[in-house]
Amino acid sequence: MHFGLTEEQEMIVSTVRSFVEKEVYPHEAVVERTGEVPAEIAQEIKRKCLDLGFYASNFPESVGGPGLSHLEFALVERELGRGSMALTHFFGRPQNILMACRGEQVEKYLMPAVRGEKMDALAMTEPDAGSDVRGMKCSAVRDGGDWVINGSKHFISGAEHADFVIVFVATGVDETPRGPKKRITCFLVDRGTPGFEIARGYNSVSHRGYQNSILYFDNCRLSDAQVLGEVDGGFDVMNEWLYATRITVATNSVGRARRVFDHAVQYAAERKQFGQPIGKFQGVSFQIADMITEIDAADMLTLSAAWRLDQGLPANREIASAKVYASEMLARVTDAALQIHGGMGLMDELPIERFWRDARVERIWDGTSEIQRHIISREIFRPLGA
């Protein structure tokens, strides 16, 4: 077993970290204060990322991406996790589900997304369908040779900037011994399509500036050319491509935790009480020891899951383990860092309270901690028939 990075991988880490520190950190305060990313800053980050050659770093060379391995992309995401998500969004990682594009979809959606000419968003969650994806009510029915979509989606990240949205909707129902089971189909929907509206969503305490939107479909008519994958095959598309989002949450959590840790260590070394740095007191130093142990453990767990994908090995359980552990580790680390900073940790003069708020959502989106534990336990018991 070899736990070190290659020279090329070390360069990837160094390059992305430097980019985040120089191009993202300076703008975080204004985004946190206003809840918006100024258009000129967004375009500047996007342009510099394209110039750097890291745009669409989750795509293979065959479609114009850098062709990074799963492990290398995990390293990219880990470093991006250090910065404001509202700003790193423009570093540009289109949904890798677009690799399912076929025919004219390739030139209309996939290639422009990889080149940075178009931005996408993914829409699955509904008010009554979160973890229960098959509970979705947004549906599409046949009308002549077209599909007509009605319903809504919410909590859709990045939709305000998207040129098109990848939408999962119900397209039928199968009767099974366990009751009705909805069939799901994936559609590509362009901004401006009649009957399709993107509205501003809710105000979140986590990741200010990284807005969510509500999508409304009112007799939105689409052709078969807008179907991504096969009709009623939405779950196949979902399962083949969307595992990557869980690794992204895990790697982002590790990167953010390392930034929080650096703040905590620096403060504990400089802040003096009772005539000495607070880091000399075991009540603080032991917390620091626990923080770095958990961060390193989450890092290894996450990179190991990405490595398994590169080796073509089963990784469903390992990815779920990385997601649940890293996201919950981040919660513990940010809480400990805030405690070390005392009252100042809750003041917005320091970024600690922001890290603390931002950490909370990681245990919810892209599969809650409860769903991850379900995946892990089913992977363990399924071979035993239990």
N, C-alpha and C positions, 0 to 999 in steps of 0.2 A: 504494500500500500504506500502511496506517495501523497502527502498532504500539502506539498508546496505548489505554488503557481509557476507557470513557465514565464520566461522573460516577456513574451508577448502578452500574456495575461496580466502581468504586473504593470505593463505599459497601459493596458486598457483601464485598469483601476486608477492609475495615476492621472491619465488623461481626463477621464470622466469626473474624478474628484476635483481636479483643478478647474474644470469647466463649471461645476456646481458652485464652487467657492467664489469664482470670479464673475460668473454671469447670472447666478441665481441669488446667492446670499444678499447682495447689495439691494435687491428689489423686494425682499421679503417684508420689510416694515411697511412699505406703502400698500402692499397687497393685504396685509393683515389689518391695516387701518381702514382701508376703503372697501375691502371685500371684492375687489375687481383687479384684473390684470390689464393695465393699459395696452392698447392695441400695438403701439410702437414697440413696447418691451416684448410682447409675445412674438412679434415678427422678427425682432432682433435675435431672440433665443433660437427661433426656428431656423433662421438664415445661418447663424453661426454653427448650429448643429449639422446642417447640410454641408457647410464648408468643411467641417471636421470629419465628415464621412460616417457619422454615427446615426444618422436619421434612418428610421425603420431598421434598427439593429437587430430586431427579432425576425428578420426575413432572410431567406437564402440568397446566394449570389445569382441563382437562376432567374430571379425576378428583379434583380437590381439592388438587393440588400447587401450588407457587409458579410453575410454568411457566418455569423458567430455561432458557436456551439451553444447548447442549452446552459452549460456551465459558464461560458463567457458572457452570455446575456444576463445570467443571474448576477454576475459581478457588476455589470453595467447598472442593473436595477438597484443593487445594494448601494452603490454610490449615489444614484439619483434619489434614493430614500432619505439622504441627508438634507435635501432641500425642500422648499415649499412645493407641494404637489400641484398647486395652481400654476406655478411657473415651469416645473419640470414636465408638465403635460405637453409643452411645446418642444420638448426634446424629440418628440415624435416617435411613438411606437404604435403604429396602426394595429388594429385587432388582427391577430394571426389567423383568425377564422376566415379572413379574406383569401387565404390560400385555397379555399374551396371554390373560388370563382372559376367559371367555365365559359368558353365561347366569348361573346362580346363583353361579358362581365370583366374579363381580364383587363381590357384596355379602358373600360369605362370606370372601373372601381379599383381593382388591385394595383395596377401600375401607377395611376395618379396618386394613390395613397402612399405607395412606397417612395415616389419621387417628391412627396411633400406638396403636391399640387391640390390635393383634396384631403380633408380630415373626416374621420368617421366617428361614430359613437355606437355603443351596443345597448339594445333595449330589450330587457327581459322582465324585470320586476314590475309588479302591479300593486295597487293598494291592497288587494285581497290575495295576492300570489307572490310571496317572498321566497321562503325556503321551499314551499310547496309549488314548484314550477308548473306542474300539471293542473294546478288550480286556476290558471290564468283564464280570464274572461274575454280579453281582447281576441277577436276571431276574424277569420277570413272565409268567405263563402264564394262559391263559383257563381258567376253571372255571365252567361254566354262564354266567351273565351277568356274572360278576365277573372281576377279576384277582387272582392270588395271587402275592405277591412273596416271594422268598427270597434271602438274601445279606447282604452288609455293605458299608458305606462307612466311610472314615476320613479324618482331617484335615478334618473339617467344622467350619468356623468359625461361631461364634454359635449353634450348635444348643442349647447349654445354656439359652439364653434364649428359644428359638423356640417359638411356639405351633403352627407348622406348618413342614414342610420341603418344599422343591421338589427332587424326586428324579428322577434320570435312570437308567433301567434298560434292559436288553436285553429285547426282546419278540419276537425272531425272528432268523432268519439267511437271507441271500440268497447263493446261489452265484454268484460272478462269475469272470471270466477270471483275476483275481488271487487267487482263493481265497474262502473264506467271509467274508461281510461282515455284521456284526450290525446289526439294526435297533434303534433306540433310541426310547423313549417317555418323556415327562416326566409325572410324577405329583405331585399335591399331597397330602401325608400329614399328618394332624393328630396332634399330640402326644396320647398316650393311646390311639391306635388299637390294638386287639388285635393282637399279633404284631409290634409296632414298639417298639423300645427305644432310648433315647438314653443312651449310657454315656460317662463321662469318658475323654478320649483321652490323648495323650502329654504329657509335660512338655517344653516347648520353651524354648530359650535366647533365642529371639526373641519380642518382644511379650508379655512376661509379663502375665498377667491376661486376655489375649485368647486364650481357651482353644479347643482343638479337641476334637471329640467323635468317637466311633465309633458308627455306627448299625447296628443289627441288625434284620433282617427275617426272621421265622420264620412262614411261612404267613400273612403279613399280607394280609388280603382288602380289596380296594378296588373301588368301582364305576366305571363309565365316567365318572361325573360328576367323578371325581378326575383325569382325564386333562387335562393342560394342553397345548393345541394339538391336533394330530392324532395318532392312534395310528400308531406307527412314524415320526412326524415330529419326533422329539426334536431331531435335528440342525438342522432348519429353525428351530425355536424357539431353539436354542442360538446359531446363527450370527446370527440377527436381533437378539438382545438382549444377548448376553454380551460383545460387543466393549467395552462400557463398563468392564468390570472392568480391562482392560489400561490404559485411560486413567487410571483411578483409581490404579493402582499407580504410574504415571508421575508423576501430579500429587502424590501423597503423598510420593514420593521427592524431588521438588523442594522441597516445603515443609519436609520434615525436613532436607534438606541446607542450606537457608537458616538454620534454627535452629542446626545444628551449626556452620556458618560463623560465625555471630554469636559463638558461644562461643569459637571459635578466634581470631578477630580480637581480641576483648576480652582474652583471655589473653596473646596475643602482644604487645599494647600495654602490659600491666601487668607481666608477668613479666620480671625483669631478671637478666641474667647478664653477667659481664665489664663491669659498670658501665653497661649500657644495655638498653633493652627488646629482647627477642629478635626482635621484629618488624623491627628494623633490620638484622638479619643476612639476607643473601640466601637462605641455606638455609631460612629460615622465610618471608620475604616473597614469594619466588618460589612457594612452595607455596600461599600465600594467593591470589596472582594466578591460578594454575592452577585453584584451587577455584572462584573466582567466575566464571571464564570457562566452566568446564564446567557450573556451575549455570545460568547465563544461557542457554547453548546448549540444555540440556535443557528449560528453561522454554519457550523459543521453539518448540522441536520439538513439545512436548506441546500447547501452546495452538494451534499451527498445525493439528495433527491434529483437535482439537476444533472448530476453525473450519471445517475441511473438511466435517465432519458437518453443521454448521449450513447450509452452502451446498449440501448434497445431492451433494457430490463423493465419488468413491471415496476411501476412507481406510484400507483394510486394511493396506497397506504402511506408511503414515505412523504409524498407531497402534502397529504392531509395532516400528517404529523408535524411537518415543518410549518404549515400555515397556522395550526392551532398553537403550537408551542411558541413560535416567534412572535405572534400577535399578542399572546398573553404575557410573554416575557417583556415586551415593550411597555405594557401597562405597568408591570411591576417596577421596571427600571425608571420610567418617567415619574412614578409616584415617589420612589426613593430619592430621586434627584430633587424633586420639589421639597421633600422633607429636609434634605440636607441644606437647601437654600433657605429654609425657614420661611418667615413672612414674605421676604422678597421674592420667593419663588412664585407667589401668586400675583405679583405685580407685573403689569405689561411692559415695564422698563426692561425686563429680561425675557428671553424667549422660552423660559422653562414652562410657564403656564400654557403657552401655545403647544409645546410638545405634549404636555399632559392631556390637553383637550383633543389634540389630533389623534392621540393613541387610541382613544376609545372606539372609534369606528372600525379599526382593523379587525376586531373580533366579531364584526357583524357582516361587512360586505364581502362579496365573493365567497359566500358560504360561511355561515355562523360557526362559532366554536362547537356548538352542539351538532351541527351537520358534519363537521370534520370528525368528531368523535364517533358519529354513526358510521361514517365511511371506514374509519380505522377498525372499529369493532366488527363490522360486516366482513371486511377483508380477512380478519383473523378467524371468524367462525364459519364463513361460507365453505371452506374446504372440508370442514367437519360435518357439513349438513345440518348445522345448528342455526 
